[in-house]
Amino acid sequence: MKRLFKVNIVSAVYGFLFFIAFELIANGYRISRLGAWDGRNVFHLIYLFDFIVLPLLLAIFLYAKNKFKYSSYWSIILWAPYTVIFMISFGQIFPLTYRGDSTGPGFGFIMALLFVFYIAYMFIMNFIGKTAR
């Protein structure tokens, strides 16, 4: 039971990290409009955070908390429901009120690629951690 609770906590953290990456990219226009910043600079900071800082946080968290047991592979599947819960909650708390903040037509493709790469990254990190110990 303790291991099941730990796998769910790790999965929730994975889901939250993906949620942060997703929402930062989706709300970049809103951040630049509300902060009165240049949109290009905002997106450079977001991509820097999403593709350098978050993977490092994921690797550190995976190494420190998961200890690379076989049950850690369940977190590769279980993070998705937590991400959906976070996204629905965020959409209910902060609805899109200004139509100009909506994402462009290529956003779905970018997010689908981010979804696939995130799963692959988690699997590779679990596999490397498993063989390293």
C-alpha positions as CSV (number, residue, x, y, z in Angstrom):
1,M,0.0,0.0,0.0
2,K,2.9,2.3,0.8
3,R,4.4,1.7,-2.6
4,L,1.1,2.4,-4.4
5,F,0.8,5.7,-2.5
6,K,4.4,6.6,-3.5
7,V,3.8,5.8,-7.2
8,N,0.7,8.0,-7.2
9,I,2.6,10.9,-5.6
10,V,5.4,10.6,-8.1
11,S,2.8,10.4,-10.9
12,A,1.1,13.5,-9.6
13,V,4.4,15.4,-9.6
14,Y,5.1,14.2,-13.2
15,G,1.7,15.3,-14.2
16,F,2.2,18.7,-12.5
17,L,5.5,19.2,-14.3
18,F,3.9,18.5,-17.7
19,F,0.9,20.7,-16.8
20,I,3.3,23.6,-16.0
21,A,5.1,23.1,-19.4
22,F,1.8,22.9,-21.2
23,E,0.1,25.9,-19.5
24,L,3.2,28.1,-19.9
25,I,3.2,27.5,-23.6
26,A,-0.6,27.8,-23.9
27,N,-0.7,31.1,-21.9
28,G,2.3,32.8,-23.3
29,Y,0.2,35.4,-25.0
30,R,-1.7,36.0,-21.8
31,I,1.5,36.4,-19.8
32,S,3.0,38.8,-22.2
33,R,-0.2,40.9,-22.4
34,L,-0.8,41.0,-18.6
35,G,2.9,41.7,-17.8
36,A,3.3,44.2,-20.7
37,W,6.4,42.3,-21.9
38,D,7.6,41.6,-25.4
39,G,6.0,38.4,-26.6
40,R,9.2,37.0,-28.1
41,N,11.1,37.4,-24.8
42,V,8.3,35.7,-22.9
43,F,8.4,32.7,-25.2
44,H,12.2,32.5,-25.0
45,L,12.0,32.4,-21.2
46,I,9.1,29.8,-21.4
47,Y,11.0,27.5,-23.8
48,L,14.2,27.9,-21.7
49,F,12.2,26.9,-18.6
50,D,10.3,24.1,-20.3
51,F,13.2,22.4,-22.1
52,I,16.1,23.0,-19.6
53,V,14.8,23.6,-16.1
54,L,11.8,21.2,-16.1
55,P,13.8,18.1,-17.4
56,L,16.5,18.8,-14.8
57,L,13.8,19.0,-12.1
58,L,12.3,15.8,-13.4
59,A,15.7,14.0,-13.4
60,I,16.5,15.2,-9.9
61,F,13.1,14.2,-8.6
62,L,13.3,10.8,-10.3
63,Y,16.7,10.1,-8.9
64,A,15.9,11.3,-5.3
65,K,12.4,10.0,-4.7
66,N,11.8,7.0,-7.0
67,K,14.9,4.9,-6.4
68,F,14.2,3.2,-9.8
69,K,12.1,0.3,-8.7
70,Y,10.0,-1.7,-11.2
71,S,6.9,0.1,-9.8
72,S,8.3,3.3,-11.2
73,Y,7.3,2.3,-14.6
74,W,3.6,2.6,-13.6
75,S,4.2,6.3,-13.2
76,I,4.8,6.6,-16.9
77,I,1.1,5.7,-17.4
78,L,-0.4,7.2,-14.3
79,W,0.8,10.8,-14.8
80,A,-1.7,11.5,-17.6
81,P,-4.9,11.4,-15.5
82,Y,-3.3,13.8,-13.0
83,T,-2.4,16.1,-15.9
84,V,-6.0,16.1,-17.1
85,I,-7.2,16.9,-13.6
86,F,-4.8,19.8,-13.3
87,M,-5.8,21.2,-16.7
88,I,-9.5,21.0,-16.1
89,S,-9.1,22.6,-12.7
90,F,-6.9,25.4,-14.2
91,G,-9.5,26.0,-17.0
92,Q,-12.3,26.3,-14.5
93,I,-10.4,28.6,-12.1
94,F,-8.9,30.8,-14.9
95,P,-11.2,30.9,-17.9
96,L,-10.2,32.5,-21.1
97,T,-11.9,35.8,-21.2
98,Y,-10.0,37.6,-23.9
99,R,-10.4,36.0,-27.3
100,G,-6.9,37.2,-28.5
101,D,-5.3,35.0,-25.9
102,S,-6.4,31.8,-27.6
103,T,-3.7,29.6,-29.1
104,G,-2.9,29.3,-32.8
105,P,-3.8,26.4,-35.1
106,G,-0.5,24.6,-34.7
107,F,-0.7,24.5,-31.0
108,G,-2.2,21.0,-30.9
109,F,0.6,19.5,-33.0
110,I,3.2,21.1,-30.7
111,M,1.5,19.7,-27.6
112,A,1.1,16.3,-29.1
113,L,4.9,16.2,-29.8
114,L,5.6,17.5,-26.3
115,F,3.3,14.7,-24.9
116,V,5.2,12.0,-26.9
117,F,8.6,13.4,-26.0
118,Y,7.7,13.7,-22.3
119,I,6.6,10.0,-22.2
120,A,9.8,9.0,-24.0
121,Y,11.9,11.1,-21.6
122,M,10.3,9.5,-18.5
123,F,10.8,6.0,-19.9
124,I,14.5,6.7,-20.8
125,M,15.2,8.2,-17.4
126,N,13.6,5.2,-15.7
127,F,15.5,2.8,-17.9
128,I,18.9,4.5,-17.4
129,G,18.3,4.8,-13.7
130,K,17.4,1.1,-13.5
131,T,20.5,0.0,-15.3
132,A,22.8,2.4,-13.4
133,R,22.0,0.9,-10.0
